Amino acid sequence: MDGVSSNDDAPVPAPNDPFFTVGTRIPGQLGRTGTIHTPHGDIATPAFIAVGTNATVKAVLPETIREAGAQAVLANAYHLYLQPGSDIVDEAGGLGRFMNWSGPTFTDSGGFQVMSLGVGFKKVLAMEAVGVQSDDVIAVGKERLAHVDDDGVTFKSHRDGSRHRFTPEVSMGIQHQLGADIIFAFDELTTLFNTRAYQEESVQRTQAWAVRCIAEHERLTAQRTHRPYQALFGVVQGAQYEDLRRQACRGLESIAGETGRGFDGYGIGGALEKQNLGTIVRWCNEELPEHKPRHLLGISEPDDLFTAIENGADTFDCVNPSRVARNAAIYTENGRFNINTSRFRRDFDPIDENCDCYTCRNYSRAYIHHLFKAKEMLASTLATIHNERFTIRLVDRIRDSIDGGYFDDLRSQTLSSFYATARA
């Protein structure tokens, strides 16, 4: 990484400059390559966006994530609002300068926390709709920390119990202070367990919030001319229902704002049934404008990546590569395994001899096994470097396969190797 780049110093793109250009298409499918143009550099798509929730990918340096091939990072507006405060990030020159990251940045809106604080109490979403549907589901022994109404969300901080209020205008204000190149409209994230009736209400609520987000985004953009333009993505909800997904897409596309610019891109959010992932992504991308990028939130498993890309998703973010790494789970071309099991005590091979990451070039399975058993922090660092590189490299290879015309061959080869153990 070439030093520190201030958001103040970045060139401000003219409103008519192309934000996204489409490259090669997958024949007969919605998938494509492309380029997102931001004030802090281009993002070649499809691309995996590394998640740095608190302005850091846990356990690793920003320079290391850059070396692993990450083109951009995504931080969490909710968490940075609580600590250290979006005003402090603004005073530092924006997210990139604050965390010593010179490339493009994303921030989410806080919508995920509306769900997790209010209902889920989990850091991942279930990907299958099994069990009773209820709008009052709450984890056993937990207090509901977030309450949604048509104007916004009132919630208690998971840190100290203090009360806070998020509205579309508050979310936009926080994200403008954070200064990321790409920001997301405030939305309500539902679960697969919510009833159809509630999903209908939620899509309408998210649409109304999207109108308010664009209005506030335009106001703040005109006010904060000392900062580069921030691209705003609308977020598609609708859970597993085709008519609601398509309705949500058409509704977001219809919002133009006073400038007529509308949304610069779109996020496909919400709970997605794994077995219907491709179908749901396709529904959305058949409706969304082709000349704008689509970001799929919370996806990183190899089969999901191929499925989503084939059906038109351009970028992805997910905490999973780093989260499972901290629990000793390692991704390789031949599947996932736990490196803290006894069979690796005397295994002096690299994690994956075909991987070019820093960890695989320098350390053995036996050493990393030892670090986990000794509860050394370096264990998380080395495992995270590998898992992030594995995911980034896989998406890079998929991008190359689209340009080279061998997407189907790469998918067949990759998935047959990765899931061979599971099928055995």
C-alpha positions in Angstrom: 0.0 0.0 0.0 1.4 3.4 -1.0 1.1 5.4 2.2 -1.9 7.2 3.6 -4.5 8.7 1.3 -6.8 11.4 2.8 -10.4 11.5 1.7 -9.9 15.3 1.5 -7.3 14.8 -1.2 -9.3 12.5 -3.4 -10.6 13.9 -6.7 -14.3 14.6 -6.7 -16.0 12.9 -9.7 -18.4 14.9 -11.8 -22.0 13.7 -11.4 -22.0 12.6 -15.1 -18.9 10.5 -14.9 -19.6 6.8 -15.4 -19.7 5.1 -12.0 -19.9 1.6 -13.4 -18.9 0.1 -16.8 -20.0 -3.4 -17.9 -17.3 -5.7 -19.4 -17.8 -9.4 -20.5 -21.1 -11.2 -20.0 -21.6 -14.9 -19.3 -23.5 -16.2 -22.4 -27.1 -16.8 -21.7 -26.8 -15.6 -18.1 -27.1 -12.3 -16.1 -23.5 -12.5 -14.8 -20.8 -10.2 -16.1 -17.5 -8.5 -15.4 -17.3 -4.8 -14.9 -15.5 -1.9 -13.2 -16.8 0.3 -10.4 -15.1 3.7 -10.5 -14.6 5.4 -7.1 -12.6 8.4 -5.8 -10.1 6.0 -4.3 -9.6 3.7 -7.2 -11.4 1.2 -9.4 -12.9 -2.1 -8.3 -12.8 -4.9 -10.9 -16.0 -7.0 -10.6 -17.0 -9.5 -9.6 -15.1 -8.7 -6.4 -15.2 -9.9 -2.8 -15.2 -7.0 -0.3 -13.4 -7.8 2.9 -15.4 -6.9 6.0 -13.7 -4.6 8.5 -16.5 -4.1 11.0 -14.8 -1.7 13.3 -12.5 -0.1 10.7 -10.3 -3.2 10.8 -10.4 -6.7 9.5 -10.0 -8.5 12.8 -6.5 -9.7 13.6 -4.8 -8.4 10.5 -3.2 -5.1 9.3 -4.8 -3.1 6.5 -1.5 -3.5 4.6 -1.9 -7.3 4.9 -5.4 -7.3 3.6 -4.2 -5.2 0.6 -1.4 -7.8 0.1 -4.1 -10.5 0.2 -5.6 -8.9 -2.9 -8.6 -7.0 -1.4 -9.7 -4.2 -3.6 -12.0 -2.6 -1.0 -13.1 -3.0 2.6 -16.5 -2.6 4.2 -17.0 -1.1 7.7 -20.1 -1.1 9.9 -21.9 2.2 10.4 -23.7 1.1 13.5 -20.5 -0.1 15.3 -18.5 3.0 14.3 -21.3 5.3 15.4 -21.1 3.8 18.9 -17.3 3.6 18.9 -15.4 5.8 18.3 -18.1 8.0 16.9 -18.7 9.0 13.3 -17.7 12.6 14.1 -14.2 11.4 15.1 -13.8 9.5 11.9 -14.9 12.6 10.0 -12.4 14.7 11.8 -9.7 12.2 11.0 -10.4 12.7 7.3 -12.8 9.8 6.7 -12.8 6.1 7.0 -9.9 5.4 4.7 -7.5 7.8 6.3 -8.6 6.8 9.8 -7.8 3.2 9.2 -4.8 3.8 6.9 -6.5 2.2 3.9 -5.9 4.0 0.6 -8.4 2.0 -1.5 -12.2 2.1 -1.9 -14.4 1.8 1.1 -18.0 0.7 1.8 -20.2 1.3 4.9 -23.5 -0.5 5.5 -26.5 1.4 6.9 -27.0 -0.3 10.3 -30.0 -2.2 8.9 -28.5 -5.6 9.9 -28.4 -4.5 13.5 -32.1 -3.7 13.4 -32.7 -7.4 12.8 -30.0 -8.8 15.1 -30.7 -6.6 18.0 -34.4 -7.0 17.6 -34.9 -10.6 16.7 -31.9 -12.7 15.7 -29.2 -12.2 18.3 -26.9 -14.0 15.9 -24.2 -12.7 13.7 -25.3 -14.7 10.7 -28.7 -15.2 9.0 -30.3 -18.6 8.7 -30.5 -19.6 5.1 -33.5 -21.9 5.2 -37.0 -21.3 6.2 -37.7 -24.2 8.6 -40.1 -23.9 11.5 -42.9 -21.6 12.6 -43.3 -18.2 11.1 -43.8 -15.4 13.7 -43.1 -11.7 13.9 -42.4 -12.0 17.6 -39.6 -14.5 17.5 -36.9 -13.7 20.0 -34.0 -15.7 21.3 -34.6 -17.6 24.6 -33.4 -15.6 27.6 -32.7 -12.4 25.6 -34.1 -8.9 25.7 -35.3 -7.3 22.5 -32.9 -4.4 22.1 -34.4 -2.8 18.9 -37.9 -1.6 18.2 -39.0 -0.7 14.6 -41.6 1.9 13.7 -42.4 3.6 10.4 -40.1 6.5 11.2 -37.0 4.5 12.3 -35.6 2.3 15.0 -35.0 2.8 18.7 -32.4 0.5 20.2 -30.2 -0.1 23.2 -26.5 -0.2 22.7 -25.0 -3.7 23.0 -22.0 -2.0 24.6 -23.5 -0.1 27.5 -27.3 -0.3 27.3 -27.6 3.4 26.3 -30.6 4.3 24.1 -30.2 5.5 20.5 -32.4 6.4 17.6 -31.7 5.6 13.9 -33.8 7.0 11.1 -33.0 7.2 7.4 -31.7 10.8 8.0 -29.5 9.7 10.9 -28.0 6.8 9.0 -27.2 9.1 6.0 -25.6 11.6 8.4 -23.4 8.9 10.0 -22.3 7.5 6.7 -21.5 10.9 5.3 -19.3 11.5 8.3 -17.7 8.1 7.9 -16.9 9.2 4.3 -16.9 5.8 2.5 -17.0 5.7 -1.3 -20.1 3.5 -1.3 -22.8 3.8 1.3 -26.2 2.0 1.7 -29.7 3.3 2.3 -31.2 2.5 5.6 -33.4 -0.6 5.4 -35.3 -3.0 7.6 -33.8 -6.5 7.4 -36.3 -9.2 8.1 -35.8 -12.9 8.7 -37.2 -16.0 6.9 -39.3 -16.5 10.0 -41.3 -13.3 9.6 -44.8 -13.7 8.2 -45.8 -12.8 4.7 -47.9 -9.9 6.0 -44.9 -8.4 7.9 -42.7 -8.9 4.8 -45.2 -6.8 2.8 -45.1 -4.1 5.4 -41.4 -4.1 5.6 -40.9 -3.7 1.8 -43.2 -0.7 1.9 -41.3 0.7 5.0 -37.9 0.2 3.3 -39.2 1.9 0.2 -40.4 4.9 2.2 -37.1 5.1 4.0 -35.2 4.9 0.6 -37.0 8.1 -0.5 -35.9 9.8 2.6 -32.4 8.5 2.3 -32.0 9.9 -1.2 -33.3 13.3 -0.1 -31.0 13.5 2.8 -28.1 12.1 0.7 -28.6 14.9 -1.8 -28.8 17.5 0.9 -25.6 16.4 2.6 -23.8 16.0 -0.7 -24.5 19.6 -1.6 -23.5 20.7 1.9 -20.3 18.7 2.2 -18.5 19.8 -1.0 -15.1 19.4 0.7 -15.6 15.6 0.5 -15.6 13.3 -2.6 -19.0 12.2 -3.9 -20.3 9.1 -2.1 -22.3 6.6 -4.2 -25.6 5.6 -2.6 -27.0 2.1 -3.0 -30.6 1.2 -2.4 -31.3 -2.1 -0.6 -33.7 -4.7 -2.0 -35.7 -6.7 0.6 -38.6 -9.1 0.1 -37.2 -12.3 1.6 -38.2 -15.5 -0.4 -41.2 -14.0 -2.2 -40.8 -13.3 -5.9 -43.5 -10.6 -6.2 -42.1 -8.7 -3.2 -38.5 -8.9 -4.5 -39.6 -7.6 -7.9 -41.8 -4.9 -6.4 -38.9 -3.8 -4.2 -36.6 -3.5 -7.2 -39.0 -1.5 -9.3 -39.8 0.7 -6.3 -36.2 1.6 -5.7 -35.5 2.2 -9.4 -38.4 4.6 -9.5 -36.8 6.9 -6.9 -35.0 9.7 -8.7 -34.7 12.4 -6.1 -34.5 16.1 -7.0 -31.3 15.7 -9.0 -32.7 12.8 -11.1 -29.6 10.7 -10.3 -31.4 8.1 -8.2 -29.5 5.3 -6.6 -25.9 4.7 -7.9 -26.3 0.9 -7.4 -28.2 -1.6 -5.4 -27.7 -4.0 -2.5 -29.6 -7.3 -2.5 -30.2 -7.9 1.2 -32.3 -9.8 3.6 -32.6 -13.4 4.4 -31.9 -15.6 1.4 -32.8 -19.3 1.2 -29.6 -21.1 0.2 -31.4 -23.5 -2.0 -33.1 -20.6 -3.8 -30.2 -18.1 -3.7 -29.7 -18.1 -7.5 -33.4 -17.8 -8.2 -33.9 -14.8 -5.8 -30.8 -13.0 -7.1 -32.0 -13.5 -10.6 -35.4 -12.1 -9.8 -33.8 -9.0 -8.6 -31.3 -8.6 -11.4 -33.9 -9.1 -14.0 -35.6 -6.0 -12.6 -32.6 -3.8 -11.7 -31.0 -1.6 -14.3 -28.1 -3.3 -16.1 -25.8 -0.3 -16.1 -25.7 -0.1 -12.3 -23.7 -2.4 -10.0 -25.4 -5.0 -7.6 -23.9 -5.9 -4.3 -25.0 -9.1 -2.5 -24.8 -8.7 1.2 -23.4 -11.6 3.4 -22.2 -14.3 0.9 -18.8 -16.0 0.7 -19.2 -19.8 0.4 -17.8 -21.1 -2.9 -21.0 -22.5 -4.2 -22.9 -19.4 -3.3 -20.4 -17.2 -5.0 -20.7 -19.1 -8.3 -24.5 -19.1 -8.1 -24.7 -15.4 -7.3 -22.2 -14.3 -9.9 -24.0 -16.4 -12.6 -27.2 -14.6 -11.8 -25.8 -11.1 -11.9 -24.3 -10.1 -8.6 -21.2 -7.9 -8.9 -19.8 -7.5 -5.4 -20.1 -9.4 -2.1 -19.2 -8.9 1.5 -19.1 -11.5 4.3 -17.5 -11.8 7.8 -17.3 -15.6 7.4 -13.7 -16.0 6.1 -12.3 -14.1 9.1 -14.8 -15.3 11.7 -14.3 -19.0 11.1 -10.5 -18.5 10.9 -10.5 -17.3 14.5 -12.1 -20.7 15.3 -9.4 -22.6 13.5 -11.5 -23.4 10.4 -9.5 -23.2 7.2 -10.6 -23.1 3.6 -8.6 -24.9 0.9 -9.2 -26.0 -2.7 -10.0 -29.5 -1.3 -12.6 -28.3 1.3 -12.7 -26.8 4.8 -11.1 -28.4 7.8 -10.2 -27.5 11.4 -6.5 -27.1 11.9 -6.6 -27.5 15.7 -7.3 -31.2 15.5 -4.6 -33.7 16.4 -3.8 -34.9 12.9 -2.0 -31.7 12.2 0.5 -31.8 15.1 3.3 -33.1 13.0 2.1 -31.9 9.6 4.8 -29.6 8.3 3.2 -28.8 4.9 1.7 -25.4 4.3 -2.1 -25.1 4.8 -2.6 -25.3 1.0 0.4 -25.9 -1.2 -1.4 -24.2 -4.2 -2.1 -21.0 -2.2 0.2 -17.9 -2.6 -0.8 -16.2 0.6 1.7 -15.0 3.2 0.7 -17.7 5.6 1.1 -20.6 3.1 4.4 -19.2 1.9 5.9 -19.0 5.4 4.2 -21.3 7.9 3.3 -24.9 8.4 0.1 -26.6 9.5 1.9 -27.9 12.6 2.9 -24.4 13.6 -0.5 -22.9 13.2 -2.0 -26.0 15.0 0.4 -25.2 17.9 -0.6 -21.5 17.9 -4.3 -22.4 18.3 -3.5 -24.9 21.0 -1.4 -22.4 22.9 -4.1 -19.7 22.4 -1.7 -17.3 20.8 -3.2 -14.3 18.9 -1.0 -15.0 15.9 -3.1 -18.1 15.2 -6.1 -15.9 14.3 -3.8 -13.6 12.2 -2.3 -16.3 10.1 -5.6 -18.2 9.6 -7.4 -15.0 8.7 -4.8 -14.0 6.1 -5.2 -17.4 4.4 -9.1 -17.5 4.4 -9.4 -13.9 3.1 -6.9 -14.7 0.4 -8.7 -17.9 -0.5 -12.0 -16.1 -0.9 -10.5 -13.1 -2.8 -8.5 -15.3 -5.1 -11.5 -17.5 -5.9 -13.6 -14.5 -6.9 -10.6 -13.1 -8.9 -10.4 -16.5 -10.7 -14.2 -16.4 -11.4 -13.7 -12.9 -12.9 -10.9 -14.2 -15.2 -13.0 -17.2 -16.2 -15.8 -14.9 -17.4 -13.4 -12.9 -19.5 -11.8 -16.1 -20.7 -15.0 -17.9 -21.5 -14.6 -20.9 -19.2 -16.9 -20.0 -16.3 -18.8 -23.3 -16.3 -15.5 -25.3 -16.4 -14.1 -23.4 -13.5 -17.3 -23.9 -11.5 -17.4 -27.6 -12.1 -13.7 -28.1 -11.2 -13.7 -25.8 -8.2 -16.9 -27.2 -6.6 -16.1 -30.8 -7.3 -12.8 -30.4 -5.4 -14.1 -28.2 -2.6 -17.1 -30.4 -1.7 -15.6 -33.8 -2.5 -15.2 -34.7 1.2 -18.8 -33.7 2.0 -20.1 -36.0 -0.7 -17.8 -38.9 0.2 
